[in-house]
């Protein structure tokens, strides 16, 4: 592999990792939102998780971030797979 392709492969891997950090935040928001709504029922480990408006906002933001993550990740994974096959997009 020449240097340009190696550099591009490294950049694709870095982009995948960056998008996975966004996903980590999204999943945390979704998890805390679901916990506050369905499990805690007014007796959460933190008072913020007892506020229904905040929980709804956490779910909405988490879902939007996760959808954005999916739309960013799929093309990156396709490019990564193409490079691994040797096609090089």
Residue, then its C-alpha position, 0 to 999 in steps of 0.5 A: x500500500x502506498x502512503x496516501x492510501x495508508x493515510x486515508x485508511x488511518x483518517x477513516x479509522x479516526x473518523x469512525x472512532x470520533x463518531x463512536x464517541x458521539x454515539x456513546x453520548x447518545x446512548x448514555x442520554x437514551x439510557x438515562x432517559x429510559x431509566x428516569x421514565x420507566x424505572x425510577x418513577x420519581x425516585x431516581x438517584x439524581x433529582x434531575x432524573x425525576x423531571x419529566x421534561x428533562x427526561x423527554x429532552x434527553x430522549x429526543x436529543x439522544x435519538x437525534x444524535x444516534x440517528x446522525x451517528x448511523x448516517x455518518x457511520x455507514x458510509x465510513x464503514x463502506x469506505x473502510x470495507x472497500x479499502x480492506x478489500x483493496x478496491x480503494x474508493 
